[in-house]
Amino acid sequence: MCADQLLNTQRHQFITILGRGSVENFESILDHLLAWDLLNWEDYEHVKSPGLLSSSSRNLLDVVTCKGTRACELFILVLKDVIHSSQLTDLMLGNYKPPEKADESSTSPSSSASQTLQKHRPDIVKKLHGHSAAVLERLHNYGHFSKYECDEVQLPIYTPSQQARKLLDLTKAKGDDTAQVLLDYVESEPGPIKPVLGSVCLKYQGKLSSTLAAQSRFLTNYAGTENMCLEDVYVDSVLEISNTTAENGCLWILIGLEDIFGPDGILNKDADTVLISGEAGSGKSTSLQQMQQLWATKQAFQDFTFVFAFSCRRLNFIDKHISLKTLLFEHCCWPDDHQDEIFQYILDHPEEIMFTFDGFDEFKFQFTDEERHCSPTKPTTALNLIFNLLQGNLMKNTKKVLTSRPNAVTAILRKYLQKEITLKGFSQEGIKMFMRKCHSNSSSAEHILYFVEANSALHGLCHVPFFCWIVSKCHEQLMQNGSDFTQTMTDIYLMILEHFFLHFTYNSQRMNEVLQSRVATILHLGKLALDGLISCYYIFSAVQLREAEISEEDISLGFLVHSHSFSHGYTAVDNRNYEFLHITVQCFFAALYITLNDNVGQSTLYSLFSPREKETSSCMMLAACTKCFPLDCHQSTEQQARRSETILQEAERSNLQITASFVSGLLSGRHRNLMGMSSCIQKRSKKYKLVKKYLTKSIQKHFLSIPPAVDGEKKSMHALPEFVWWIKCIYEMQDSDLAKHAVSKLEVDHLKLTYCGIGPVECTALAYVLKHLTNPLGLQLDYNSVGDVGIQQLVPCLDICQSIYLRANNISDQGVSKLVDRALGCRNLQKIALFHNNLTDACAHNFAKLLKHKDNFLALRLWGNKIGDAGACAIAAALEDNTSMLWLSLVDNNVGSRGARALALMLKKNTVLEELCLQENNLVDEDMLHFVEGLQNNSSLKVLKLANNRISRKGVEFIAKVLKHNVTIASVWLRGNHITAEEIEEMTRAERRLTF
């Protein structure tokens, strides 16, 4: 169907899309049509006449369809460019693809200034966006615009884009002289025209930057009983972003913190919100704090005139309606004077503004786009204000940066994200750098690092920055206890508990004695922590602390810190506010309360460990929860326990899972005897048995839900999100019998755990449990964060793996060395796939050793790495006498002629290889001569894949020649080489096994 037929048959749908869209999108479409001369000035004036957008849309379609098929084609082209694809789903375009617009970017020397402005109208509108005042000042000074006309263009009813268009329209009406002045000004500016700040805005910028510099100077998250200067200890965490331009699936690339607004990873070009997601303790708040510090100290992000930083914890407590102006000035930084002028500048220059929102997952209510709010001056709820900022209904074109745990990122929110960046914690080098920064004595730092790296489980834990800080803080106890003591997350947090208590203990008490003497403090803090989790409260007033019987001495221990994100005093009695040192510390104390409080019974544990039937964090339920169950610390212990049993499942899910993991560890045989007499220990033993029962039943119920295998295929299981959490709980319990029993009924051939956020910590838990399987299986861990340390953690379970898939896991040659060393002794392991990692030629000697010494190995796939000729030669040499390998893939590496020659001639001696994949390398025609020689007498190879290289007809003819004598080969893939359509047709007729 041609374009004009599409517009006629689906006219209603086109009008609906345009009519329901934004005025900005509609006017942007008109900009393009004017630039392409599809609309003349009379058409433009007619279409944009005042009235309903739907009426203007009808007029536009009438004009376009009258201009013929080519005009309709270009209209659909600009529609798809301006309007996001999610809004075009009602159009049934089928396979219709409008032809590309010819490149007409150059301007004829004879073009007038007015014609040039029209031809480049879309770009000039973007360049003038928010900066019309500076241009109008020049035009007024040159006598081209009157003061009245300048004021008319800048009327507040117009958006910054509309002001730019109004300016261009008036300029056209005044003729070429005026147009030339405007054109000269635009061409003299290399980028968007940025006006010089006036003294009022400069003064406010100085105050704002000073405020942010002071607020972000100290690392408040980990402060405890001391102040840590951010600059002294900050280390970049690993930031990954999806490579949306990758042809072979969604890959991940590493970026720096200063590059988060760069071109990589853009998912929605119309959005302007960047999400940094990561699990608890991965360094989200610290990274945001570093961004604020870099801007405030003029080290980075200087494209932004103003940066406004907000804590979502604090925003939860704003219960009155506020306007955007109130949010910025009263809840971030108050201008000393000229508030209206500063606010108007902010509205006029949205592209110069950055908002940061830390802890988006701590909002009590999920994100919604149901209530639209577009007025910067009209009050609404704080949450509705934030949600509309994120959508772009308010302050479109400002940059917004969110941090959140992944579970809070809903499909609705993702519609409004420009890009999503994943924070993966410390790299191995990051761990070393952090330890060295924390310990000025270099020998002490190296001693700690040696100890950490010698304990693989501890090394894995240190990839989480907050855990790494605990290890650094408690290094003396760590070394006294020995490496065997610290294996789990619970071990780490018991160590910080001991460290803070011992800091206030002046006699040489043993750990158990210290904890027993502090049971009352632990229970008081634990009840406060659990109450907070249940009601989604993370900030507590001094009044609430007194009601919870928490003394000043208890506060001075360091588990509670002053809340710097809540500084404006919303409590009437006392404006001192506190929060736990970290959300995981709050979860740990809640777990201590559940474990130590004998009145916490079976139903509470069941609520904690059972997956919810549905997400229960809706607005109404949480509002009811908060109103019906306030932080009332006068209830009896039994009342508190019953209350917890009633509403525990209303807590934020991630926090419950962290708490459950701690409960598992605290009930383990290693820690069950802490802080209790024999009668208490017996009750904890009962809780331990209940938790074991819940975990075993949950996992086995999941196994029973796996559908049977299709005839002829292997039985496969894609694990539920809860599966990894259950596995981690089992690991925290350190009970081999439980691990063995939990997986005793897992009968699958393939276990799939892709996109499950699996890092070194999760690898440790997986290996601990999966090593108890009785039947070998394939383990697929694609698109996670295993890394080299994770490979080390997986070693115990490699014996049970028939195959292991580790696509896009940031594994280097060092990780391969560990993998191969173990694989040599694993009889079951026959297949390894390492697509899109960080492998170079240096890894090839390890794989060569594997191929020489492992006589049952079947498949090696190394797609999308940086293995060049040296690596290909090493692998080829090992394959010459190999008697087992069937499949080799070196797709999308750096293999050139030397590597191709080695692999081709290897085929002269190898008698078992059936498939060789060399697509997307640097092979040329001359390399095909070597394949002719190698394949002359080869009787095993069935498939040779050479697509997307640099082979021409000449090279293909070499291959076709050898196929006349080789009847074993079933197909040779050659698509994407330097061959014309006519040549393809001719050669396919001559040899059907050539696949193009």
N, C-alpha and C positions, 0 to 999 in steps of 0.2 A: 504494500500500500504506500503510495507516495505521500509527501508531507501535506499537501493541500487537502487530500482526502482525509488524512488523520485529523486535521483541524476541523473539518466539517463534520465528520462522523462522531467526534468526541468533543464537540464544542462545549457542551455542558460541563464536562469534566475540567476542561481548560479554564473556563470561567470560574468554576468553583475553586480551583487551586489558586488562581490569581486573586479572586475576591476574598478568600479567607486568609491569604498571606499578609505580609507586612507591606506598608507603603514603601519602605526602604527597598524591598526586593522589586516591587513594581517599577519604581523610579530608576533602579539600577538596570532593569531590562530596557527601559526607554533610552538610557545613556548609551547602551551598546547599539541599539537600533539606529540612533542618531549618528553614532560614529561610523556605522557601516552604510550610511546613506539609504537605509531602508525606510526611514521616515524623513520627510522634508519638514520644514519649520511649521507649515500649516497643519500637517498631520500631528506633530508633537503638541501644538497648542490645543488642538481639538481633543486629543486623547487625555491630556493631563488637566483638562478643565475641572473645576471644583465639583465634587459630588461623591457618590458612593464608589468605592473601589470596584465593586462588581459592574457598575455602569461603565466605568473607564475601561475595565477588562473587555467588555463587549465591543466598545468602540475600537480598542486596539486590535482585536481579532478581525473585525470588519475591515480595517485598513490593511492588515497583513495579508489576509486571504485574497484581497483584491489585487495584490501586487504579484501574484503568481507563485509557482512551485518553489523557485529559489528563495524567495522571501520567506515562505513557510518553513523551508529547511533551516534557514538561519535563525528564525524565531525559535524553533525547537532546540537548536543548538545553544542559544543564549539562555533559554529556560532551564536546560539541564546544567548549565554552568552556574547560574545565579541561585537557583532553588535547590535545596538539599534533596538527595534522591529519596529520602524517607517520606517526603511530602508529595512525591510524584507516583506513589504506588497505585493511585486510582486510574492513572493513564495506562491503557493497554497498548504499550508500544511494541510488544512482542520482540522480534529481533531487529526492529527498525533502529538504524544508527544514522543520524544526520551526518552528511559529509562535513569534513573539516573546513573551517574558514581559511581561505588562502591568506598567506602572510602579506599583509599590506601595511606593516608597521612603519615603513619609510614614508616620508612626506615629500611630495614633489617640490622642487625648488620654486616653482611658480605658485604654490599654494599661498593664499593669504593667511594672515594671522588668525582671522576668524575661522577659516577652514581648518587650520591646524588645531585650534582649540576644540573644534567639534570632532575632528578625527580621533583625538586622544582624550575625549571627554571622560570615559570611565577611569582612566589613570589619573587625570587631573582632579577629578572629584575626590579620589582617595588621597591625593597629595594635599589638597586644600582642606581635608576633613579636620574640623576643629581649629583651623588656622585662618579663617576668613578675615578676622580682625586685622591681622598683620598686613594682608594683601590690600584690604580696603583703606588702610592708613596710607599706603603708598599711592593708590589710585586717587585718593582725596588730595594728597599733597601735590600730585601732578595735575590737579584740576579736572580730572575725568569723572569723578563722582562727587555729588554734593553731600553735605552732612546728613540731609534727609534721606538720601538714597543709601548711605552707609547704615543708618539706623534701621531702615526698612529691611535690608538684608539680614541684620542681626536680631530681628524680632525673636523673642523667646519662644514663640509658637513653632519656630523652625528647629529641626534637629541640625547638628553640625553638617551632615551630608546635604540636607536641604538648603542650608545657608550657602554651601559651595555651589550648588546648582543654580540658586537664585542669583548668585554673583556672576556665573557664566552666562546666564540668560540675559541679564542686564548689560553685560559687556558686549554680547553679540548685537544687541539693539543699538549700541553706541558707535559701532563701526570698527574698522581695522586699527585706527590709532590707539584706541582704548585696549583692544585685544592684544596689540603688540606689547604694551606696557605690562599687561598681565602675563603674557607669554614669556617675556624677558625675565620677569620675576620668578616664574615657575621653573624655567630652565636653569636659572642661576643657583637653585637649591638642589643638591644631589639627592636628598631624600625628602621625607615629609617636612613641610615647612614648620619649624619649631620656633615659636615666638620667644623673644627674650623676656625672662620673668621680670615683672615689676617688683618694686621694693616690698610691697605687701606680701606677695607670694614667696619671695625670697626669704623674708623674715619667718614666715610660717614653715617653709621648707627646712630652715635651720632648726627651728624648735622641734619639728617632727623627727628629723634625723638625730638630733641630740637625745630625744626621748627613746627612740628605737635603739640607739647605740647603747644607752644605759641599761635598757631592759634586756638586751640580747648579749650583754658582755659576759655574764656569768651563766654557767651551765646549770640552770635551776633544776632540771630533771634529776640529776644525779648528786645534787649538792649534799643532802643529808646534814651532817654536822659541820660541814666546811663549805667554803666558796671555791668553786673551780672556774677559772677564767676560760672561756670558750676558746680563745686563741691559743691557749697553752696546751689544750688536749684534743682539739677538734681534728678528726680524720675523716676524709670522704668515705661514705659508704658506697657500695656498688649500686649504680642506677642503670636499669635496663629499660629499653623502650622498644616497642614492636617496630620492625622494619616493614612498613606498609608497601614499599616498592619491590619487595622480594618476589621473585617469580616462582619460587619453589615452596610456597607456604609462608606462614607467619614466622619470621625469624626475629631474633632479639639482638640489639646492638647496645653497646655501653656508651653512656654519655657522661659528661661532667655536670655538676650542679649549675654552673654558669651557662650551660647550653640547653636548659629545659625549655626555652622559648624558640629554639632553633627549628629548622625545617623538618627534622627527622620525626617520624612517628605520628604525623598528623592524621587523625581519624575523621575529623569533621572540620573542614576549613571555615565553616560559618560560625563555629563556636570559639570561645576564648577562655575556657576554663581548663587548667592543667591539674590533673590529679596525681599526687604522689602516694601510692598505696604500699603498705608493708605491714607485717605482723607486729604484735606488741614487742617493743624493745629493739626494733630494727633501726631506729635512729630517725624517725620521721620528724619529730618535734625539733631535734637538734639540727637537722638539715634546714628546716624552715628558719630556725634561729640564726643559722649561719648566713642564709640569704639576706635576712634583715640586717645583720651586722655588715655584710659586704656593701649593701646599699647605703647604710647610714654612714659608713666610713669612706664612701666614694671609691670603693675598690671594684665594684661590678654593678650591673643593673642600672646604669646611669641614664638609660633611655627614659626612665620613669622619674617624673617630677616629684610625685608623692607616693609613698607606700604606707598602706593602712593595715595593721596586723591585728588579728582577732583570735581569741581562744573560744572554741565552741563550748567549752565548759562554762565559761563566763556568760556567754550569750544565752545559755539555758535559763539563767536567773533573771533575765530581763522580762518581767511579766506585764509591763505596760506597753501600750502602742507607741512606737517611735517612728520618726521619719529618717530618711537617708542622712540628712544633715545632722540629726541628733546622734545617729550611730557613729558617724565619722568624728564629730567634734566632742561629744560628751563621753563616748566610750572608747576613744582612741587618743586624740590629741586636740586640745581646745586652743583655737587661735586667740591671741591676746586682744586683737581688734580686727575690724574689717571682715567680720565673718561672712557677710553676704557676698562680698567681692571675691573672697577665696572660694566659696562654694560655687559661685558662678563659673569661675575658672575651671574648677573640677568638672562641672557639667559640660563645659565647652570643649574640654580636652581629655576625653575619656581614655584615649590611647596612651596618655602619659601617666595613667594611674594604675597601681597594682594593689589588689586586695589579697591578703593571705588569711586562710581559715584553718587553724590547727585543730586536729581531733574531730573531724566531721562525723566519725562513728559515735561520738559521745553526745550527739544531739538526741534528745528524748524521742523525737518523732522522725520517721522515715521521710526522705525527700519526696515531695509531690509537686506536680506542675498544674494542679487543678485550680488554684486561686491566683489569677493574674493581678499584678500590681505594677503600674508603670509610672506613677508619680514620684518624683524625688522629694516632694515636700509634704505629701499626704502621709499621715501616720498609719502604720499597720503593725502586726506582731513582728518581733525580731526575726523569727524563723521565716515568715513569709517574705520579709525584706531580703534575707539572705538567699532564699530559694529563687526569688525573681532576679536577683543579681546574677546568680549562676546561669539562669536561662537567657539572660541578655535582655529581659524586659526592662530592666533598669541598667543604666550605664553600659549600654552596648559598646563593645570594643575596649573595655577595660580588661586587663589581665587578672584572672583570678587563679590562685594556687590553693588547692585543698590538700590536706593530708588525712588519710583514713586507713583503717584496716579494711582488707578486701571485702569482708562480709557485708559491710554497710553500703557497698556500691551496687545499687540496683540497676535494672535495665532502663528504668525511666531516667535516672541520673546520667547514665552513659550516653543518652541521646544528646546531652548538652556538653559533653567533654570534647575539647579539641584534641587532647592526647592523654594517655594514661601511662605513667612512669612507675615502674616497680622498684622498690627499695629492697635490696637483698642483704643488707648488713655488711659486715667487714669482709674484705678479701683476705687472703693469707698475709699479704703485705700490709694490709690495713691493721690486722691484729698486731703485727710486729711494731708498726709505727705508733699505735696507741700505747702499747706497753712502754715503749721507749720514751714517749712524751710524759707518761704518768710517773716514770721513775728516772730522776735526773742522774742517778748512779748507773752508768752503763753496764757495769758488771752485774748489778742486781737485776736490771731489766733482762739481760741475756740469760741469767739463771732462771728467771721466771718463765721465759719463752722456751727454754730447753725443757723445763718440767712440763709445760703445757703441751708441747709438741710430742712429748713421749707418751702422753695419755690421749689416745685417739678420741675417746668420748668427750674429754674435757676440751680438746682442740676444736671439736665440732661445735660445742656449746659457745665457744669464744667468738664464733662468727656472728652471734647476736650481740650487738654493741653493749647492751645493758648487762648481759651476762659477763662480757669481757671486763666491764668496769668492776663487777663484783669480784671476779678472780684477781684483778689487779689490787683491789682494796684489801682483800683477805689473803694475800699471797703467803703470809707467815703461817697462818692456820693451815692453809692448803698443804704446805710442805711438811708441816708437823703431822698432819693426818695421813699423808701418803697418797699416792696416785690412785690406789684401789678404792679409797673412801669416796672420791668425787667422781661419780659416773652419770648422775641424773640432774635434771633441773631442780628437783627438791633438795638434793645435796647442796647445790649452789646457794639456795635461799636459806637453808638452815645455817650455812656458813656465815651469811651476812647477818642473820639473827644473832648468832653467837658473837660475831665481831662487835656489833653495836652494844650488846649487853656487857661483854667483857670490858668495853671501854669505860663503863661506869662501875666496874667491880674491882675493888682494891685488894682483895685477897686472892689467893691461888685456888679458887674453886674449880672443880671439874665442870665440863660442859653440862652434864645432866643436872648437877646441883644448881648451876646458874639458872637454867631454864625452869627448874622446879620452883626456885625462889621468885620467879617472875611470871608464874602461871596466871595470876590475877590480871597483871598488865596485858598479857597476851590475849586473855579472854575479852577484856574491855576493848582493846584495839580490834580484835577479831569480830566482835559484835558490831562495832561501828563500821568495819569494812563490809561485812555481809549486808547490813542495812543499806549501805550506800550502793552496793551492786544491785540489790533488789529494786531500789527506787531510782536507779540510774543517777545517784548523787556521788560526785567525786570531790566536792568541795564542802568543808564542814566549818561552821562558825565556832568560835570559842565557847559559846553557850551550849552548843550541841556536844562539844567535848566534855564540858563540865557535867552535863547530864549523863554522859556515858562513863562518868567516873574516871576520866583520863586526866591525870595530874600534870603539872608543869614539868615534873621530873620525867614522866612518861613521854611528854612531847620532846624533851631535850635529848632523848635517846637517838633521835634522828630518823625514825620511820615516818614521822609527819613533818612536813615543811610548810613554811608560809606560802600561801597561794599568790604568786605574782601575777596570775592571770585574772585576778578578782580583786581589783584595787580600789574600786569606787564605793565599797561599803554598802551592801544591800541589807545588812542586818542592823536592826535598830539598837540593840543593846551593846554590841561590841563589834567593831569592824575588823577585828583580826580574824583571818580565815586560813584554813589549813587544808592540805591534801596529802595523800600518801606519796611517798618518795617517787613511786612509779605505779602505774595501773597494775602491773604484775605483783607488786608488793601488796597492794590492796587485796588482790585475789589470794595471795599467800596467807594473809592474816584471816581472810574469810575461811580458807581451808583449815587453818589451825583451829578456828572456832568450831567448825563442823566436826573436826576430828576429836577435839578435847572435850567438847560439851556433851555430857552423857545424855542430855535430854533431846539431842538431835537424833531422830530415829530413822526408821526404814524408809518412810515416804520421802524424806528430804533427800536421802541418797538416791532413791529411785528417780526423783525429779532432776537431780544433778546429772545422772549418767544416762538418762533416756533421751533419745532424740525427740524433739517436739513434732507433733503431728502437723503443725503449721506455724509459720512465723507469728509470734505473739507480741511483737513490739509495735503494734499499731498505735495511732494517736490516742484513741479512746481508751484502750486497755491500759496504756502507760499512765494516762492522766488519772484514771480511776485508781491505779495502783499507788500513785503518789499521794492522792488525796485520802485514800482509805487507810494507808499504812505509812504515816509520817514517821520520821525518826524519833519515836517515843522510847526513851531509854528507861522509863519507869515501869515498863511491863516486867512481869516475872520471867525467869529463865524459861519456864515451860511455855508461857504465852509467846515468848520470842521464838521458840522452836516450832510451835504450831503455826505461827505466822509465816516462818520461813518455808515450812512444808506447803503452805497454801499458795504462796506467790513466787516461789523461787524461780519458776519457769518464766516469769515476766522479765527477768534480768537479761541484759544484753548477752547474746549467745556466745560470742567469743570469750567474754569474761567468765561465763559459766564453764566453758571448756578448759580454760586455764586453771580455774579453781578445782575442777574435777581432776586434772592431772596432778595438782599438788596434793589433793586428798589421797589419791592413789599412792603417791610417794610417802606421805606421812603415815599411811596404814601399812606400809611394807614391813617385812620382818626386821629390816635394818633400823627402822625408826619408831616402831610401835611402842617401844618401852620408854620413850622420852616423856618426861614430865608427868608421870603417873604412878600411883600405887598399883598393887596387883589386881584389885577389883576393877580399876579403870582400864587396865591393860586387857582384862577379860572382855570388857565391853567393846574395846577397840578391835579385838580379835573377831568379835561378832560382826562389826562393821566391815572388817577386812573380808570376811567370807561373803557378805552381801555384795560388796563391790566386785569381787571375783565372779560371783554369779551373774551380775548385771552385764559385765564386760563379755563374759563367755557367751551368754544368751544373745546379746546384741550382735556379736560378730557371726555366730552360727546362724542366726536368723537371716542375716544378710547373705550368707553362703547359700542357704536354702532357696533364696529368691532368684538365684541365677538360672536362667532358662537353659534347657538342654541344648547340646550342640546340634547344629544342622548337619545332616548326613554328609559325610565326606570332609567336614571341617573340624577344627579343634574347638574344645569348649573354652570360652573366654569370659572373663569377668572384668568389668569396668567398675572399680571400687566407688562406693558412695563417699561423699565428702566426710562423713563421720568416721570412715574406716581408718584413716590415718590418725585421727584423734584417739580412737579406741586402742590402736597399736601403741601410741605414745603413753597412754595410761598403763597399759600392760608393762611397758618398759620401765616406767616409774616404779612399779611394784617390785621389779627385779625378782620375779618368780618364774623360774624355768618351767615348772609343772603347769602353771597357768598358761604360759605362752604355748606350750605343746598342746594342751587341751583345747585352747581357743581356736587353733588352726587345724585340729585333727579332722574336721569334716570339710576342709577345703579341697575339693576335687575339680580342679580346672587345669587346662593346659597352658593358659596364658592369663597373666594378671596385669591389667592395664591401670596405671596410675599417672596419666598425663595431666598436665596443668593442675597439679595438686599442691603446689607450693612446697615441694619437698626439697629441703636443704640438708646440710650435714647433720643437724639435730634429728630430723625425721629419718635420715638414712640409718643412723645408729639404732633407732627403735625398730625400723623395718627389718634390719638384719637380725636383731635380737629375737624377733618373733618368727620370721620366715625360715630361719635356719632349722626350725623344728618340723618343717613339712616333710612328708614321707615320699611324695612323688615329685620329680623334677618338673619345672614349668618355665615358660618364658616370662621375663619381667620387663615390662615396658615403662620407662620413666621419662619419656620425652617431654620437653618443654617444662623443666623444673630448674632447680638451682643446685644440683648435686655438687658440681665442682670437684676439684682434686681431693679435697678433704673428705667429701661425701663418698668418693670412690673408696677411700681407705675405710670408711665406716661400713660399706657394703661388703667388704671382704668376707666376713663370717658366713654370709648367705650365698656366696657365689657357687658353692658346691651344689646347691639345689637348683641352680639356674641352667636350663638348656640353652637359653639365649638371653641376651640383655640389650635393650634398646635405650640409648642415652642421647637422643637428638636434642640439640640446642641446650646444653647444660653447662657451658663455660668450662669445659674440661681441656686441660693443656697436655703437653707431652709428659709432664711430671705425673699427672693422673693416669695416663696410659701405662707408664712404667709400673705403677702399683697394680693396675688391673691385670696386666700381662703376667707379672710375677705370680699372682694368685691363680690366674687362669691356667697356667701350666700344670698345676696340681689338681685341677677340677675336671674330673672325667666327664661329667655331664655337660659342661659348657661347650657348645659347638658353634654359636653364632654371636657376633658382636656387631652392633650398628652404632656409629658415632657421627651421625650427620651434623653438620653445622656447629662444630666446636672450634677450638683454637689449636688445632694440630698442625705441626710443621714436619719438615723432613726428619727432624730429630726423633720423632716417634717411630719411624719406619724400622729402625734396627730392633725395637721391641717386638713389633709385629713379625719381623723376619724370624726372630727367635721362636715366636709362637708357632709359626708355620713349619719350621724345621723340626720342632720337638713334640708337637701335639698332633698325634696321628689320626685323630677323629674330628678335627676342626673342619667345618663346612662352609662358613660364610663370613666375609669381612666387608663391611660397608662403611666407607669413609667420605661420604658425599659432603661437599661444601666446606672443605678445610683449606689449608695452605700447603698441601703436600706437593712438592715439585718433582723435578727430574731425579734428584738424588734419592728421594723417598721411593719413587716408583721403581728405580733400579734395584734398590735393596729388597723390595717386596718381590720383584720379578725373579731375582736370584734365588730367593727362598722357595719360590713356587716351582722352579725347574724340576726338582725331584719330589715335590709334594704329591702324596697319594690320596688325599681326602678332600681338599677344598674344591667346592663346586661353583661358588659365586664370589666375584671380586668387583667392588664398585669404588672407583676413584673419580666419580662425577664432580664437576665444578671445583677442581683443584687448579694447580699451576703446572700440569704435566705438559711438557713440550716434546720436541723431537727426540731428545736423548732418552727420556722416560718411555716414550712410545716405542722406540726401537727395542729397548730392553724387554718390555712387555710383549711385543710382537714376536721376538725371537724366542722368548720363554715358551711360546706355544709349540715350538719344534720339539721340546723335550717333555712338556707336561702332557699327561694322558688322562686327566680327570676333570679339569676345569670346564664347566658348561656355559657359564655366562660371564662376559667381561664388559663392564660399563665404563666408558670413557667420554661421556657426553660433556659438553661445556668446558673443554680444555683448549689447548693451542696446537692441535694436530693439523698438519698440512699435507698436500698431495704426496710429497716425497716420503712421508711416513708410511703411506699405504703400501709402498714397495716392500717394506719390512714385514707388513702383515701378509703380503702375498707369500713371502718366504716362510713365515711362521705357520701359515695355514695350509701350505702345500700338502703336507702329510698328516696334519692334525685330524684326529677322528673323535674328539670329545666335545669341542666347543660347538654349542648350538645357537647362541645369541651373541652378537657383537654390536654394541651400541656406541655409535660415533656421532650422534646428533650434535648440532650446535658447535661445530669446530670451524676450521677454515679450509675445508676440502672443496675442490671444484670438480668439474666433470672429469678432468684428467685422473684425479685420485679415485673417483668412483669406478672409472673404467678399469683401474688396476684391481680393485676388489671384485668387480664383475668377472674379470678374467680368471681369478683363482676359484670362484664359485663353480666354474665349469668342471673343475676337478674335485671339489670338496662337496660331498653330498650330505655331510653331517649338519652343516650350518642351516638353521631354519630361517633366520632373518638377520639382516644387517640394518641397523637404524641409522638413517642419514639426514633426517629432517633438520632444517635450519642451517645448512651449509651453503656454499656459494654456487648454487645450481639454479638455473632458470626453470620456469614451469614447463617449457617445451622440452628441455633436457630430461626433466623428471619423467614426463610422459613417455618419452622415447626409451629411456633406460628401464622403466618399470615394465614396459611391454617385452623388452629383451630378457629381463631377469626379475621374476616375481618376488624373489626373496629380498630384494632391495626395498626398504621401507622408508618413504619420505613423509 
